[in-house]
Amino acid sequence: MSKKIVLTGGGTAGHCTPNLALIPYLREAGYEIAYIGSIGGIERKLVADYNIPYVAIETGKLRRYFDPKNFSDPFRVIRGYQEAHRFLKEFAPNVVFSKGGYVGVPVVHAAHSLHIPCIIHESDMTPGLANKLCTPFASKVCCNFPETLKDLPDSKAVLTGTPIRDELFQGDRSRGLSLCGFEEGKPVLMVIGGSLGASSVNKTVRDNLDALLEKFQIVHLCGKDKMDNLLLTRPGYRQFEYVKEDLKDLYAMADIVLSRAGANAICELLALKKPNLLVPLPTGRGDQKLNAASFEAQGYSIVVQDDDLPDVLLEKIQELYDNRAQYIAAMEKSSQTNSNRIILNLIEEVALPESSD
């Protein structure tokens, strides 16, 4: 029997990369895969590596505040719905899996109108507006945090964690050390600044570089255009704007990690069992603060607020390193680290209900 699935989600890499992590599992299970994304979103570029059909539709942002585009975007959403409906009717998938973002809204609504079952995934602790609009039309709603379950319908909510790319588990510590020019035997601190709003993290690390380098070698993923050229030759300190293929080796090399608290990033840290110090983004709708608080409560992380970081960075980094075994032990007890298989089983259950009876 032929099996088909449509993946959707985009606008940011976080609304796409978990979908990409599922693709090898879906292929292994015999699914024909297509992807519906936005016209200008980053997901189009990310999906290109996977040799699956990409269907671009119109999208409109859903805002809770006044903006002149609020008058035109509803028409773009309607057009996106029509485009999604046309493709879904033609492709006739067994199931749609939506990772969220604004592009998912017209796709899920179109699928529902065609009686195609949908599974959606919420990364953050509190559901975003796009997923709130999709939940009534979903068969199942996957989530990352135990606290999220209370915000979702009991009959639909499933605690799954986030799909993680298998290649991240295949890193080699010695390759990471060689890539950075680091020595064996001295601990490695990995700093994931990211490209959005991480200037304060980058600055605090560099302001404390002398003290940090006494005890750690540091690999710093600092974001596009955020490298410090004056520090390019500093022994024990290696900067990258962005890393793709070699990320697995840098993770394998890292003893501890300093990071923002985006849902996908921290779920990778959990899956890889990397002790971490989280500094949630101080702006936005507050989801990073909630994500970080949940990980701290479960014993996976130390959390420091952005404003406090300059005063406590050295102390908290040392505390994390000294107690790293405790954090690893807590992460090893997590039930949210086999997400790819859990979600694939849900997809099979929803897509082929007769065979799962």
C-alpha positions as CSV (number, residue, x, y, z in Angstrom):
1,M,0.0,0.0,0.0
2,S,1.3,3.4,-1.0
3,K,1.8,5.8,1.9
4,K,2.0,9.6,1.6
5,I,2.7,12.4,4.0
6,V,2.9,16.2,3.7
7,L,5.3,18.0,6.1
8,T,4.8,21.7,6.8
9,G,6.2,24.4,9.0
10,G,8.4,27.4,8.4
11,G,9.3,31.0,8.8
12,T,12.3,30.1,11.0
13,A,14.7,27.2,11.0
14,G,13.1,26.1,14.3
15,H,9.9,25.4,12.5
16,C,11.6,23.3,9.9
17,T,14.6,21.4,11.2
18,P,12.5,18.9,13.3
19,N,10.7,18.0,10.1
20,L,14.0,17.3,8.4
21,A,15.0,15.0,11.3
22,L,11.9,12.9,10.6
23,I,12.6,12.5,6.9
24,P,15.0,9.4,7.1
25,Y,12.5,7.7,9.4
26,L,9.6,8.4,7.1
27,R,11.5,7.1,4.1
28,E,12.5,4.0,6.0
29,A,8.8,3.5,6.8
30,G,7.9,3.8,3.1
31,Y,6.4,7.2,2.9
32,E,6.3,9.4,-0.2
33,I,7.0,12.9,1.2
34,A,6.2,16.4,0.0
35,Y,6.8,19.7,1.8
36,I,4.5,22.8,1.9
37,G,6.3,25.9,2.9
38,S,6.3,29.7,2.4
39,I,7.5,31.4,-0.7
40,G,10.4,33.3,0.9
41,G,11.0,31.4,4.1
42,I,14.3,29.7,5.1
43,E,12.6,26.3,5.0
44,R,12.8,26.3,1.1
45,K,16.6,26.4,1.3
46,L,16.8,23.8,4.1
47,V,14.5,21.3,2.4
48,A,16.4,21.6,-0.9
49,D,19.1,19.2,0.4
50,Y,16.6,16.4,0.9
51,N,15.4,15.9,-2.7
52,I,11.6,16.1,-1.9
53,P,9.0,18.2,-3.7
54,Y,8.6,21.7,-2.2
55,V,5.3,23.5,-2.7
56,A,5.4,27.2,-1.9
57,I,2.2,29.0,-0.8
58,E,1.3,32.5,0.3
59,T,1.4,33.2,4.0
60,G,0.3,36.0,6.2
61,K,1.6,36.8,9.7
62,L,-0.9,36.5,12.5
63,R,-0.3,39.5,14.8
64,R,-1.8,40.4,18.1
65,Y,-0.8,44.1,17.6
66,F,-1.7,46.8,15.2
67,D,0.1,46.8,11.9
68,P,-1.0,48.1,8.4
69,K,-0.3,44.6,7.1
70,N,-3.1,43.2,9.3
71,F,-5.5,44.5,6.5
72,S,-3.8,42.7,3.7
73,D,-2.4,39.5,5.3
74,P,-5.8,37.8,5.8
75,F,-6.2,37.8,2.0
76,R,-2.7,36.2,1.7
77,V,-3.8,33.5,4.2
78,I,-6.9,32.8,2.2
79,R,-4.8,32.5,-1.0
80,G,-2.4,30.2,0.9
81,Y,-5.4,28.1,2.0
82,Q,-6.6,27.8,-1.6
83,E,-3.1,26.8,-2.8
84,A,-2.7,24.2,-0.1
85,H,-6.1,22.8,-0.7
86,R,-5.4,22.4,-4.4
87,F,-2.1,20.6,-3.8
88,L,-3.5,18.4,-1.0
89,K,-6.4,17.3,-3.1
90,E,-4.1,16.3,-5.9
91,F,-1.3,14.7,-3.8
92,A,-3.9,13.0,-1.5
93,P,-1.6,12.3,1.5
94,N,-2.6,9.9,4.3
95,V,-1.5,12.5,6.9
96,V,-0.1,16.0,7.4
97,F,2.5,16.8,10.0
98,S,2.9,20.5,10.9
99,K,5.8,21.8,12.9
100,G,4.1,25.2,13.3
101,G,4.7,28.7,12.1
102,Y,2.3,30.7,10.1
103,V,2.5,28.6,7.0
104,G,1.0,25.7,8.9
105,V,-2.3,27.4,9.5
106,P,-3.7,27.3,6.0
107,V,-2.3,23.9,5.4
108,V,-3.9,22.3,8.5
109,H,-7.2,24.0,7.8
110,A,-7.2,22.9,4.1
111,A,-6.3,19.3,5.2
112,H,-9.2,19.3,7.6
113,S,-11.6,20.3,4.9
114,L,-10.4,17.4,2.9
115,H,-10.7,15.0,5.8
116,I,-7.0,14.4,5.9
117,P,-5.8,13.8,9.5
118,C,-3.2,16.2,11.0
119,I,-0.6,16.0,13.7
120,I,0.9,19.2,14.9
121,H,4.0,19.8,17.1
122,E,4.4,22.6,19.6
123,S,8.0,23.3,20.6
124,D,7.6,25.9,23.3
125,M,6.1,25.5,26.8
126,T,3.0,27.6,25.9
127,P,1.4,27.1,22.5
128,G,1.9,29.8,20.0
129,L,-1.0,31.5,18.1
130,A,-0.5,29.5,14.9
131,N,-0.8,26.2,16.8
132,K,-3.7,27.4,18.8
133,L,-5.5,28.0,15.6
134,C,-4.6,24.5,14.4
135,T,-5.3,22.5,17.5
136,P,-9.1,22.1,17.0
137,F,-8.4,20.5,13.6
138,A,-5.6,18.2,14.7
139,S,-5.8,14.5,15.6
140,K,-2.8,14.7,17.9
141,V,-0.7,17.6,19.4
142,C,2.9,16.7,20.3
143,C,4.8,18.8,22.8
144,N,8.2,19.1,24.5
145,F,7.4,20.0,28.1
146,P,5.3,18.2,30.7
147,E,3.8,21.6,31.7
148,T,2.4,22.1,28.2
149,L,0.0,19.1,28.6
150,K,-2.4,21.2,30.7
151,D,-2.8,23.7,27.9
152,L,-3.9,21.0,25.4
153,P,-6.9,18.8,25.0
154,D,-6.4,15.6,27.0
155,S,-7.5,13.4,24.1
156,K,-4.9,14.9,21.7
157,A,-1.9,15.8,23.8
158,V,1.3,13.6,23.7
159,L,4.6,14.4,25.4
160,T,7.1,13.5,22.7
161,G,10.1,15.9,22.8
162,T,11.5,17.3,19.5
163,P,12.8,15.2,16.6
164,I,16.6,15.4,16.6
165,R,18.7,14.8,13.5
166,D,20.5,11.4,13.8
167,E,23.8,12.8,12.6
168,L,24.1,14.9,15.8
169,F,24.7,11.7,17.7
170,Q,27.5,10.7,15.4
171,G,30.1,13.3,16.3
172,D,33.7,12.6,17.0
173,R,35.5,14.5,19.9
174,S,38.9,14.2,18.3
175,R,37.7,15.7,15.0
176,G,36.1,18.6,16.9
177,L,39.4,19.2,18.8
178,S,41.3,19.1,15.5
179,L,38.9,21.5,13.8
180,C,39.3,24.0,16.6
181,G,43.1,23.5,17.1
182,F,42.4,22.5,20.8
183,E,44.4,20.2,23.0
184,E,43.2,17.0,24.6
185,G,42.8,17.1,28.4
186,K,41.6,20.7,28.9
187,P,37.8,21.1,29.3
188,V,35.8,22.6,26.4
189,L,33.1,25.2,26.9
190,M,30.7,25.6,23.9
191,V,28.9,28.9,23.5
192,I,25.9,29.0,21.2
193,G,25.1,32.6,20.7
194,G,22.9,32.2,17.7
195,S,22.0,34.9,15.3
196,L,19.0,36.4,17.1
197,G,19.5,38.7,20.1
198,A,22.6,37.1,21.4
199,S,24.9,40.1,21.4
200,S,24.8,40.3,25.2
201,V,25.9,36.7,25.5
202,N,28.7,37.2,23.0
203,K,29.9,40.4,24.7
204,T,29.8,38.9,28.2
205,V,31.9,35.8,27.1
206,R,34.4,38.1,25.4
207,D,34.6,40.5,28.4
208,N,35.5,37.5,30.6
209,L,37.7,35.7,28.1
210,D,40.9,35.9,30.1
211,A,39.4,34.3,33.2
212,L,37.5,31.7,31.2
213,L,40.5,30.6,29.2
214,E,42.5,29.9,32.3
215,K,40.2,26.8,32.8
216,F,38.5,26.2,29.5
217,Q,39.0,26.0,25.8
218,I,36.1,27.8,24.1
219,V,34.3,27.2,20.8
220,H,31.9,30.1,20.2
221,L,29.1,29.9,17.6
222,C,28.4,33.6,17.6
223,G,26.1,34.2,14.7
224,K,26.2,35.9,11.3
225,D,28.5,39.0,11.2
226,K,29.2,38.7,15.0
227,M,32.8,37.4,14.9
228,D,35.4,39.5,16.7
229,N,38.3,39.8,14.2
230,L,40.7,41.0,17.0
231,L,40.3,37.5,18.6
232,L,40.8,35.3,15.6
233,T,44.3,34.2,16.6
234,R,43.6,33.9,20.4
235,P,44.9,30.5,21.6
236,G,42.2,28.3,23.0
237,Y,39.3,30.4,21.6
238,R,37.7,29.5,18.2
239,Q,34.8,31.4,16.7
240,F,32.3,30.4,14.0
241,E,29.5,32.4,12.5
242,Y,27.5,29.2,11.8
243,V,28.4,25.5,11.6
244,K,26.5,22.8,9.7
245,E,28.3,19.6,8.9
246,D,30.8,19.9,11.7
247,L,28.2,20.7,14.5
248,K,28.1,17.1,15.6
249,D,31.8,17.1,16.2
250,L,31.7,20.3,18.2
251,Y,28.9,18.9,20.3
252,A,30.9,15.7,20.9
253,M,33.9,17.8,22.0
254,A,32.0,20.0,24.4
255,D,32.0,19.3,28.1
256,I,29.5,22.0,29.0
257,V,27.4,24.4,26.9
258,L,26.3,28.0,27.4
259,S,23.2,28.7,25.2
260,R,20.0,30.7,24.6
261,A,16.9,28.7,25.5
262,G,15.2,28.2,22.1
263,A,13.2,25.0,22.2
264,N,15.0,23.1,19.5
265,A,18.5,24.1,20.8
266,I,17.7,22.9,24.4
267,C,16.1,19.7,23.2
268,E,19.3,18.9,21.3
269,L,21.3,19.5,24.5
270,L,18.9,17.2,26.4
271,A,19.2,14.5,23.7
272,L,23.0,14.7,23.7
273,K,23.1,15.0,27.5
274,K,25.2,18.1,27.5
275,P,25.2,20.0,30.9
276,N,24.1,23.5,30.1
277,L,23.8,27.1,31.3
278,L,20.8,28.7,29.7
279,V,20.4,32.5,29.2
280,P,16.8,33.0,27.9
281,L,16.1,35.7,25.4
282,P,14.8,38.7,27.4
283,T,12.4,39.8,24.7
284,G,9.6,38.1,22.7
285,R,6.6,36.4,24.1
286,G,8.6,34.9,27.0
287,D,8.7,31.4,25.7
288,Q,12.5,31.0,26.2
289,K,12.1,32.0,29.9
290,L,9.4,29.3,30.4
291,N,11.4,26.7,28.4
292,A,14.5,27.4,30.6
293,A,12.5,27.3,33.8
294,S,11.1,23.9,32.9
295,F,14.5,22.5,32.2
296,E,15.8,23.9,35.4
297,A,12.9,22.3,37.4
298,Q,13.7,18.9,35.8
299,G,17.3,19.2,36.8
300,Y,18.7,19.5,33.3
301,S,20.1,23.1,33.4
302,I,21.3,26.1,35.3
303,V,19.4,29.3,34.3
304,V,20.7,32.8,34.4
305,Q,18.7,35.9,33.3
306,D,20.2,38.1,30.6
307,D,20.7,41.1,32.9
308,D,22.4,39.0,35.6
309,L,24.8,37.3,33.2
310,P,27.8,39.7,33.5
311,D,27.8,39.4,37.3
312,V,27.6,35.7,37.6
313,L,29.0,34.1,34.4
314,L,32.3,32.8,35.8
315,E,30.7,31.5,39.0
316,K,27.9,29.7,37.2
317,I,30.1,28.2,34.5
318,Q,32.3,26.8,37.2
319,E,29.3,25.5,39.2
320,L,28.0,23.8,36.0
321,Y,31.3,22.1,35.3
322,D,31.9,21.0,38.9
323,N,28.4,19.4,39.0
324,R,28.2,18.2,35.4
325,A,27.7,14.5,36.4
326,Q,24.5,15.5,38.3
327,Y,23.0,17.2,35.2
328,I,23.9,14.3,33.0
329,A,22.3,11.8,35.4
330,A,19.1,13.9,35.3
331,M,19.0,14.0,31.5
332,E,19.6,10.3,31.3
333,K,16.3,9.7,33.1
334,S,14.3,11.8,30.6
335,S,11.6,10.1,28.5
336,Q,11.8,12.7,25.8
337,T,14.9,11.5,24.0
338,N,13.4,9.0,21.6
339,S,11.2,11.5,19.9
340,N,11.8,10.5,16.3
341,R,10.4,7.0,16.9
342,I,7.6,8.2,19.1
343,I,6.4,10.6,16.5
344,L,6.7,8.1,13.7
345,N,4.5,5.7,15.6
346,L,1.9,8.5,16.1
347,I,2.0,9.2,12.4
348,E,1.5,5.6,11.5
349,E,-1.4,5.3,14.0
350,V,-3.1,8.4,12.6
351,A,-2.3,7.7,8.9
352,L,-3.2,4.0,8.9
353,P,-5.8,3.5,11.7
354,E,-7.0,0.2,10.3
355,S,-3.6,-1.4,10.5
356,S,-3.0,-0.2,14.1
357,D,-6.1,-1.9,15.5
